[in-house]
Amino acid sequence: MANILQEIEQQIAGAKRGVAKQNVGTVREIGDGVAKIEGLTDAMLNEMIDFGNDIYGIALNLEETEVGAIILGEYTHIKEGMECRTTGRLLSVPVGKGLLGRVVNSIGMPLDGKGPVKSDTLYPVEKIAPGIIKRRSVSQPVQTGIMAVDAMIPIGRGQRELIIGDRSTGKTTIGIDTIINQARLNRAAEQAGDKSVRPLYCIYVAIGQKQSNIVRVTNVLEEQGAMPYTIVVAASAADTATNQYLAPFAGAAMGEWFMDNGMDALIIFDDLSKHAVAYRQVSLVLRRPSGREAYPGDVFYLHSRLLERSARLSEKAGNGSLTALPIIETQLGDVSAYIPTNVISITDGQIYLETDLFYQGIRPAISVGLSVSRVGSAAQVKAMKQVAGRIKGELAQFRELAAFAQFGSDLDAKTQAQLERGKRIVEVFKQPQYNPVPVEVQVGVLWAVQNGFFDDVSVDKLKDCQAKMTDYLTSRKSALMAKILKEKALNDALIAELKAAVTEFKQTYR
């Protein structure tokens, strides 16, 4: 009785001092990175739980008699019967410009051996997405430097554009090329002292990738000078399912800091197929009921609450943006499977990469018929709209005509001309990886294609002609390119200059 009275007095004294009593529980069961805990009656969803010795977990299952928690990091030190405590806070990660140029894990700890991360600000890993009132329509372009994407499937700041295709079809390359091109634009604006160009900071989230692949991507970004503008969040295949599950949410929190502070950020989730697998592992150990195709029933909600955090904010809300490029791997081109259809319905369009095109040497292997951007030409500069407006239709027509022409029937002159033009458009859109093309050069080349300047160049020599034209425009006609970049639209005077430049090049080209 005396002990009970003493405890009540201590609680009253603690309450008077403003000290809340901690909620203490006991580990009933531990295994596969998941702990079942009894006694945590006041635990909240996604609350951090302290197991002592700097080991933390997150409460994911709140049941009548126990709490199911996933463990962050090494869980072999946790034993049955151990005590644990609620902390009253959500899992948070460091955010800010101090992370640029760094490789970190899913809780923001450095993996690159460059010392501690310089950041005093923490953001919760799970956060409610901006509401509809805070958002505005997407109108500023994200220049990928990939001609086929910028011309036919434009991406805008604040958009969510899915990159989907089979294994080894160049999905990651599209994301990396976009990062490299943005770093080039950021550097050029800094060197010119141009404050009107808003830099786009990039976050690359590697989920379930081989460590060698993550190192290779990081090395490419270093070589191309893109790392000073990039954060790499790595949860490799060797990491626990918990870390792979948390990595994209951590990356989204880092991107949200830029958006909330009036800046622009781009995040690439590579890839959400592996993220769904990691979530399934965690869920089935937590005994969450599985649904369609043996995935937990809330896997759609998992990806929707992640991708909804991408937005372009209004002027009143700070004018920042977060653009998402999620990647999904299909099996034998099956876009109607569970996870692909989930993410297609959440995003604002998709870039679909075809295996057949890839092995035919058409790279990037973008399928014109199945790829779409629901933002459309709103995310293009006017000059690109002017030269690329008809190209997608022409390319789709070419694919149909090419299939028809295989039957060997006689074709009229107009159809043959369409086929010849289509072959040249396909060649122009072929592009080596890690070699983004500036938008003003894209405009010049596509204008030449549209106006028939390549029609008399044989298809096998077209890439050589295009490379020489690009060199000619960037070196000898740099003033014209600068005008196109500044004006962002082709007026009569610029068209006349461009025509004269292309005609002059054609006369010198052999």
C-alpha positions as CSV (number, residue, x, y, z in Angstrom):
1,M,0.0,0.0,0.0
2,A,2.8,2.3,0.9
3,N,4.5,1.6,-2.5
4,I,1.2,2.5,-4.4
5,L,0.9,5.7,-2.5
6,Q,4.5,6.6,-3.2
7,E,4.1,6.0,-6.9
8,I,0.9,8.2,-7.0
9,E,2.8,10.9,-5.2
10,Q,5.7,10.7,-7.7
11,Q,3.2,10.9,-10.6
12,I,1.5,14.0,-9.1
13,A,4.9,15.6,-8.5
14,G,6.0,14.8,-12.1
15,A,2.7,16.3,-13.5
16,K,3.3,19.5,-11.5
17,R,6.8,19.8,-13.0
18,G,5.3,19.2,-16.5
19,V,7.1,15.8,-16.8
20,A,4.8,13.2,-18.5
21,K,5.1,9.5,-17.4
22,Q,6.7,7.4,-20.1
23,N,4.7,4.6,-21.7
24,V,6.8,1.4,-21.0
25,G,6.2,-2.0,-22.7
26,T,7.8,-5.4,-22.8
27,V,9.0,-7.2,-26.0
28,R,6.9,-10.4,-26.3
29,E,8.3,-11.6,-29.6
30,I,11.2,-10.6,-31.9
31,G,12.1,-11.9,-35.4
32,D,12.8,-10.7,-39.0
33,G,13.2,-7.1,-37.8
34,V,9.8,-7.0,-36.3
35,A,9.0,-6.8,-32.5
36,K,5.6,-7.6,-30.9
37,I,5.3,-5.5,-27.7
38,E,2.9,-5.7,-24.8
39,G,2.0,-2.8,-22.5
40,L,2.4,0.2,-24.9
41,T,-1.2,1.3,-24.4
42,D,-0.6,4.9,-25.4
43,A,1.6,4.3,-28.5
44,M,0.7,6.2,-31.7
45,L,1.0,5.1,-35.3
46,N,4.5,5.8,-36.8
47,E,5.7,6.8,-33.3
48,M,9.4,6.0,-32.5
49,I,10.0,3.4,-29.8
50,D,13.2,3.4,-27.8
51,F,14.7,0.0,-27.1
52,G,17.8,1.4,-25.5
53,N,21.4,1.3,-26.7
54,D,20.5,3.7,-29.6
55,I,18.1,1.1,-31.1
56,Y,14.8,2.5,-32.3
57,G,11.6,1.0,-33.8
58,I,8.5,2.4,-35.4
59,A,5.0,1.4,-34.3
60,L,3.1,0.2,-37.4
61,N,0.5,-2.2,-36.0
62,L,-1.7,-0.9,-33.1
63,E,-3.7,-3.9,-31.9
64,E,-5.9,-4.4,-28.8
65,T,-3.3,-6.3,-26.7
66,E,0.0,-5.5,-28.4
67,V,1.9,-3.2,-30.7
68,G,3.8,-4.4,-33.8
69,A,7.0,-2.4,-34.5
70,I,9.6,-2.5,-37.2
71,I,13.2,-2.1,-36.0
72,L,15.6,0.4,-37.5
73,G,19.1,-1.1,-38.0
74,E,20.5,-4.1,-36.1
75,Y,17.8,-6.0,-34.3
76,T,19.8,-9.0,-33.0
77,H,20.5,-7.2,-29.7
78,I,16.8,-7.1,-28.8
79,K,15.7,-10.0,-26.7
80,E,12.3,-11.2,-25.5
81,G,11.4,-9.7,-22.1
82,M,13.3,-6.4,-22.8
83,E,11.7,-3.2,-21.8
84,C,11.0,-0.4,-24.4
85,R,9.5,3.1,-24.2
86,T,7.5,5.4,-26.4
87,T,9.3,8.7,-27.3
88,G,6.3,10.9,-28.3
89,R,7.9,11.8,-31.7
90,L,7.7,10.7,-35.3
91,L,10.7,9.3,-37.2
92,S,12.5,12.3,-38.6
93,V,15.5,12.7,-41.0
94,P,18.0,15.6,-41.4
95,V,17.1,17.9,-44.3
96,G,18.6,20.9,-46.0
97,K,21.4,22.0,-48.4
98,G,24.0,20.3,-46.1
99,L,23.0,17.0,-47.6
100,L,23.8,18.0,-51.2
101,G,26.7,16.0,-52.5
102,R,26.2,13.2,-49.9
103,V,25.2,9.6,-50.0
104,V,23.0,8.8,-47.0
105,N,20.9,5.8,-45.7
106,S,17.2,5.8,-45.1
107,I,17.4,7.6,-41.8
108,G,19.9,10.3,-43.1
109,M,23.1,8.8,-41.7
110,P,26.1,9.2,-44.1
111,L,27.4,6.3,-46.1
112,D,30.2,8.0,-48.1
113,G,32.9,8.4,-45.4
114,K,32.9,12.2,-45.7
115,G,32.1,12.9,-42.1
116,P,28.8,13.8,-40.4
117,V,26.0,15.4,-42.3
118,K,25.8,19.2,-41.8
119,S,22.1,19.8,-40.9
120,D,20.3,21.1,-37.9
121,T,16.8,20.7,-39.3
122,L,14.7,17.6,-39.1
123,Y,11.6,16.7,-41.1
124,P,9.2,13.8,-40.3
125,V,9.5,10.9,-42.7
126,E,5.7,10.7,-43.0
127,K,3.9,14.0,-43.7
128,I,0.5,15.0,-45.0
129,A,0.7,16.1,-48.6
130,P,-0.1,19.8,-49.5
131,G,-3.9,20.4,-49.9
132,I,-5.5,21.4,-53.2
133,I,-5.8,25.1,-52.2
134,K,-2.0,25.3,-51.7
135,R,-1.3,23.9,-55.2
136,R,-1.2,25.5,-58.6
137,S,-1.1,24.1,-62.1
138,V,2.1,22.8,-63.6
139,S,3.6,25.2,-66.2
140,Q,7.4,25.4,-65.7
141,P,9.4,22.8,-67.7
142,V,11.8,20.2,-66.3
143,Q,14.4,20.0,-69.1
144,T,15.6,16.3,-69.2
145,G,18.0,16.9,-72.1
146,I,16.5,13.8,-73.8
147,M,15.1,14.9,-77.1
148,A,12.3,12.3,-77.3
149,V,11.0,13.2,-73.8
150,D,11.3,17.0,-74.1
151,A,9.6,17.0,-77.5
152,M,6.8,14.4,-77.1
153,I,6.3,13.7,-73.3
154,P,7.3,16.9,-71.6
155,I,7.7,17.0,-67.8
156,G,6.8,20.0,-65.7
157,R,7.9,21.1,-62.2
158,G,5.5,19.6,-59.7
159,Q,4.5,16.7,-62.0
160,R,4.7,13.0,-61.2
161,E,5.8,11.1,-64.4
162,L,6.2,7.4,-64.2
163,I,9.1,5.6,-66.0
164,I,8.0,2.1,-66.7
165,G,9.4,-0.9,-68.6
166,D,11.0,-4.3,-68.3
167,R,14.4,-5.0,-66.7
168,S,17.4,-3.4,-68.5
169,T,15.5,-1.1,-70.8
170,G,17.2,2.1,-69.7
171,K,14.7,3.3,-67.0
172,T,17.5,4.5,-64.6
173,T,19.3,6.2,-67.5
174,I,16.4,8.6,-68.1
175,G,16.5,9.6,-64.5
176,I,20.3,10.0,-64.4
177,D,20.3,12.0,-67.6
178,T,17.7,14.4,-66.2
179,I,19.9,14.9,-63.1
180,I,23.0,15.6,-65.2
181,N,21.1,18.0,-67.5
182,Q,19.7,19.9,-64.4
183,A,23.2,20.2,-62.9
184,R,24.5,21.6,-66.3
185,L,21.7,24.2,-66.3
186,N,22.3,25.1,-62.6
187,R,26.1,25.6,-63.3
188,A,25.4,27.7,-66.4
189,A,23.0,30.0,-64.4
190,E,25.5,30.3,-61.5
191,Q,28.4,31.2,-63.9
192,A,26.3,33.7,-65.8
193,G,25.0,35.2,-62.5
194,D,21.4,34.7,-63.8
195,K,19.1,34.9,-60.8
196,S,16.0,34.4,-63.0
197,V,16.8,30.7,-63.5
198,R,15.6,28.7,-60.5
199,P,18.0,25.8,-59.7
200,L,16.5,22.3,-59.6
201,Y,18.0,20.2,-56.8
202,C,17.9,16.4,-57.3
203,I,17.4,13.4,-55.0
204,Y,18.1,9.9,-56.2
205,V,16.6,7.2,-54.0
206,A,18.0,3.7,-54.7
207,I,15.7,1.0,-53.3
208,G,16.8,-2.7,-53.3
209,Q,19.5,-2.0,-55.9
210,K,22.8,-3.9,-55.9
211,Q,25.5,-1.9,-54.1
212,S,27.7,-2.0,-57.2
213,N,24.9,-0.3,-59.2
214,I,24.5,2.5,-56.6
215,V,28.3,3.1,-56.6
216,R,28.3,3.2,-60.4
217,V,25.5,5.8,-60.5
218,T,27.2,7.9,-57.8
219,N,30.5,7.8,-59.8
220,V,28.7,8.9,-63.0
221,L,27.1,11.8,-61.1
222,E,30.6,12.7,-59.7
223,E,32.2,12.5,-63.2
224,Q,29.5,14.7,-64.8
225,G,29.7,17.3,-62.0
226,A,26.1,16.7,-60.8
227,M,26.8,15.6,-57.2
228,P,27.0,19.2,-55.7
229,Y,23.3,19.5,-56.6
230,T,22.3,15.9,-55.7
231,I,21.4,13.8,-52.6
232,V,21.7,10.0,-53.0
233,V,19.5,8.0,-50.5
234,A,20.7,4.4,-50.6
235,A,18.8,1.3,-49.3
236,S,20.6,-1.5,-51.1
237,A,19.5,-5.1,-51.5
238,A,21.7,-6.0,-48.6
239,D,19.7,-3.6,-46.3
240,T,16.8,-4.8,-44.2
241,A,13.2,-4.7,-45.6
242,T,12.6,-1.9,-43.0
243,N,15.3,0.4,-44.5
244,Q,14.0,-0.3,-48.1
245,Y,10.5,0.5,-47.0
246,L,11.5,3.8,-45.3
247,A,14.0,5.1,-48.0
248,P,11.5,6.7,-50.4
249,F,9.7,8.5,-47.6
250,A,13.0,9.8,-46.3
251,G,13.9,11.1,-49.8
252,A,10.5,12.7,-50.1
253,A,11.0,14.5,-46.7
254,M,14.4,15.9,-48.0
255,G,12.7,17.1,-51.2
256,E,9.8,18.7,-49.3
257,W,12.3,20.9,-47.4
258,F,13.3,22.4,-50.7
259,M,9.6,22.8,-51.8
260,D,8.6,24.3,-48.4
261,N,11.4,26.9,-48.6
262,G,10.4,28.2,-52.1
263,M,12.9,26.1,-54.1
264,D,12.5,23.4,-56.7
265,A,13.5,19.7,-56.3
266,L,13.3,16.6,-58.4
267,I,13.1,13.1,-56.8
268,I,13.7,9.8,-58.6
269,F,12.4,6.6,-56.9
270,D,14.4,3.7,-58.3
271,D,12.3,1.6,-58.1
272,L,8.9,1.3,-56.5
273,S,8.5,-2.4,-57.5
274,K,11.2,-3.3,-55.0
275,H,9.6,-0.9,-52.5
276,A,6.3,-2.8,-52.7
277,V,8.2,-6.1,-52.2
278,A,9.9,-4.7,-49.1
279,Y,6.6,-3.4,-47.8
280,R,5.0,-6.8,-48.4
281,Q,7.8,-8.5,-46.4
282,V,7.3,-6.1,-43.4
283,S,3.5,-6.4,-43.6
284,L,3.3,-10.2,-43.7
285,V,5.6,-10.5,-40.7
286,L,3.3,-8.1,-39.0
287,R,0.5,-10.4,-40.0
288,R,-1.3,-7.7,-42.0
289,P,-3.9,-9.4,-44.2
290,S,-2.8,-9.9,-47.8
291,G,-5.0,-8.8,-50.7
292,R,-4.8,-9.0,-54.5
293,E,-1.7,-10.9,-55.8
294,A,-0.6,-11.6,-52.2
295,Y,0.1,-7.9,-51.6
296,P,-1.3,-6.2,-48.5
297,G,-4.6,-4.4,-49.3
298,D,-3.2,-1.0,-48.5
299,V,-0.2,-1.1,-50.9
300,F,-2.1,1.4,-53.2
301,Y,-2.4,3.8,-50.2
302,L,1.4,3.3,-49.5
303,H,2.4,4.6,-52.9
304,S,-0.4,7.3,-53.2
305,R,0.6,9.0,-49.9
306,L,4.2,9.0,-51.1
307,L,3.6,10.4,-54.6
308,E,0.9,12.9,-53.5
309,R,3.6,14.8,-51.7
310,S,4.9,16.0,-55.0
311,A,3.3,19.3,-56.0
312,R,3.8,22.8,-57.3
313,L,2.9,25.3,-54.6
314,S,1.1,28.6,-55.2
315,E,2.7,32.0,-54.6
316,K,1.1,32.3,-51.2
317,A,2.4,28.9,-50.1
318,G,6.0,29.7,-51.1
319,N,6.1,28.9,-54.9
320,G,8.2,25.8,-54.4
321,S,7.9,22.5,-56.2
322,L,8.7,18.8,-55.9
323,T,8.7,16.7,-59.1
324,A,8.7,12.9,-58.8
325,L,9.9,10.4,-61.4
326,P,8.9,7.0,-59.9
327,I,10.3,3.9,-61.7
328,I,8.4,0.6,-62.0
329,E,9.7,-2.6,-63.4
330,T,7.3,-4.7,-65.4
331,Q,7.4,-8.5,-66.1
332,L,7.4,-9.2,-69.9
333,G,5.8,-5.9,-70.6
334,D,2.7,-6.5,-68.5
335,V,1.5,-3.0,-67.6
336,S,-1.8,-4.5,-66.4
337,A,-0.3,-6.2,-63.3
338,Y,-1.2,-5.0,-59.8
339,I,1.7,-2.6,-58.9
340,P,2.0,-1.0,-62.4
341,T,-1.7,-0.2,-62.6
342,N,-1.6,1.2,-59.1
343,V,1.2,3.7,-59.9
344,I,-0.1,4.5,-63.4
345,S,-3.4,5.6,-61.8
346,I,-1.6,7.8,-59.2
347,T,0.8,9.6,-61.6
348,D,0.3,12.3,-64.2
349,G,1.5,10.2,-67.2
350,Q,4.1,7.6,-68.0
351,I,7.2,7.1,-70.2
352,Y,6.9,3.5,-71.4
353,L,10.1,1.8,-72.5
354,E,9.8,-1.2,-74.9
355,T,12.2,-4.1,-74.9
356,D,11.9,-4.7,-78.6
357,L,12.8,-1.1,-79.4
358,F,15.8,-1.3,-77.0
359,Y,17.2,-4.4,-78.8
360,Q,16.6,-2.9,-82.2
361,G,19.1,-0.1,-81.1
362,I,16.4,2.6,-80.7
363,R,17.6,4.1,-77.4
364,P,16.0,5.6,-75.4
365,A,13.4,2.9,-76.2
366,I,10.3,5.1,-75.7
367,S,7.0,3.7,-77.0
368,V,5.2,6.7,-78.5
369,G,1.8,4.9,-78.4
370,L,1.8,4.0,-74.7
371,S,3.7,7.0,-73.3
372,V,1.8,10.1,-72.3
373,S,2.2,13.3,-70.3
374,R,-1.1,14.6,-68.8
375,V,0.4,18.0,-68.4
376,G,1.2,18.2,-72.2
377,S,2.6,21.3,-73.8
378,A,2.0,23.4,-70.7
379,A,5.3,22.1,-69.6
380,Q,7.2,23.1,-72.7
381,V,8.8,26.4,-73.7
382,K,7.0,28.0,-76.7
383,A,9.9,27.4,-79.1
384,M,9.7,23.6,-78.4
385,K,5.9,23.7,-78.9
386,Q,6.4,25.3,-82.2
387,V,8.8,22.7,-83.6
388,A,7.6,19.6,-81.8
389,G,3.8,20.0,-82.1
390,R,3.3,17.5,-85.0
391,I,6.2,15.2,-84.3
392,K,4.4,12.7,-81.9
393,G,1.6,12.3,-84.4
394,E,4.0,11.8,-87.3
395,L,6.0,9.2,-85.4
396,A,2.8,7.3,-84.4
397,Q,1.7,7.3,-88.0
398,F,5.1,6.1,-89.1
399,R,4.9,3.1,-86.8
400,E,1.5,2.1,-88.2
401,L,2.6,2.6,-91.8
402,A,5.8,0.7,-91.2
403,A,3.8,-2.3,-89.9
404,F,1.5,-2.0,-92.9
405,A,4.4,-1.7,-95.4
406,Q,5.9,-5.0,-94.3
407,F,3.2,-6.8,-96.4
408,G,5.1,-5.5,-99.5
409,S,2.2,-3.9,-101.3
410,D,2.9,-0.9,-103.6
411,L,2.9,2.4,-101.8
412,D,2.0,5.8,-103.2
413,A,4.5,8.7,-103.2
414,K,2.9,10.4,-100.2
415,T,3.1,7.3,-98.0
416,Q,6.7,6.6,-99.0
417,A,7.5,10.2,-98.1
418,Q,5.9,9.7,-94.7
419,L,7.9,6.5,-94.1
420,E,11.2,8.3,-95.1
421,R,10.4,11.2,-92.8
422,G,9.5,8.8,-89.9
423,K,12.8,6.9,-90.3
424,R,14.7,10.2,-89.9
425,I,12.7,11.3,-86.9
426,V,13.5,7.9,-85.2
427,E,17.2,8.4,-86.0
428,V,17.2,12.0,-84.6
429,F,15.7,10.8,-81.4
430,K,18.4,8.2,-80.8
431,Q,20.7,9.5,-78.1
432,P,23.6,8.0,-76.1
433,Q,23.3,7.8,-72.3
434,Y,24.7,10.6,-70.1
435,N,24.7,13.0,-73.0
436,P,21.8,15.5,-72.6
437,V,21.1,18.0,-75.3
438,P,20.4,21.7,-74.5
439,V,16.9,22.8,-75.3
440,E,18.0,25.5,-77.8
441,V,20.0,22.9,-79.8
442,Q,16.9,20.5,-79.7
443,V,14.8,23.3,-81.1
444,G,17.3,23.9,-84.0
445,V,17.6,20.2,-84.9
446,L,13.8,19.6,-84.7
447,W,13.1,22.7,-86.8
448,A,15.5,21.3,-89.4
449,V,13.7,17.9,-89.4
450,Q,10.3,19.5,-89.7
451,N,11.3,21.6,-92.6
452,G,12.8,18.8,-94.6
453,F,16.5,19.7,-94.3
454,F,17.4,16.1,-93.5
455,D,15.2,14.5,-96.2
456,D,18.1,14.2,-98.7
457,V,20.5,12.8,-96.0
458,S,20.6,8.9,-96.1
459,V,19.4,7.3,-92.9
460,D,22.7,5.6,-92.1
461,K,24.5,9.0,-92.2
462,L,21.9,11.0,-90.3
463,K,23.5,10.7,-86.8
464,D,26.8,11.9,-88.2
465,C,25.0,14.9,-89.9
466,Q,23.1,15.6,-86.7
467,A,26.3,15.5,-84.6
468,K,28.0,17.9,-87.0
469,M,25.0,20.2,-87.0
470,T,24.9,20.3,-83.2
471,D,28.6,21.2,-83.1
472,Y,28.0,23.9,-85.8
473,L,25.1,25.5,-83.9
474,T,26.9,25.5,-80.5
475,S,30.2,26.7,-81.8
476,R,29.6,28.9,-84.8
477,K,26.1,30.0,-84.1
478,S,26.2,30.4,-80.3
479,A,24.7,33.9,-80.5
480,L,21.6,32.5,-82.3
481,M,21.3,29.7,-79.8
482,A,21.6,32.2,-76.9
483,K,18.7,34.3,-78.5
484,I,16.5,31.2,-78.8
485,L,17.2,30.3,-75.1
486,K,16.5,33.9,-74.0
487,E,13.3,34.5,-76.2
488,K,12.0,30.9,-75.6
489,A,9.9,31.4,-78.8
490,L,10.6,31.5,-82.5
491,N,9.5,34.7,-84.1
492,D,9.9,35.5,-87.9
493,A,13.3,37.1,-87.4
494,L,14.7,34.1,-85.5
495,I,13.2,31.6,-88.0
496,A,14.9,33.5,-90.8
497,E,18.2,33.4,-88.9
498,L,17.7,29.7,-88.1
499,K,16.9,28.9,-91.8
500,A,20.0,30.8,-93.0
501,A,22.2,28.9,-90.4
502,V,20.8,25.5,-91.4
503,T,21.1,26.3,-95.1
504,E,24.7,27.4,-94.6
505,F,25.5,24.2,-92.7
506,K,23.9,22.0,-95.4
507,Q,26.2,23.7,-98.0
508,T,29.3,22.9,-96.0
509,Y,28.2,19.4,-95.0
510,R,29.7,16.5,-97.0
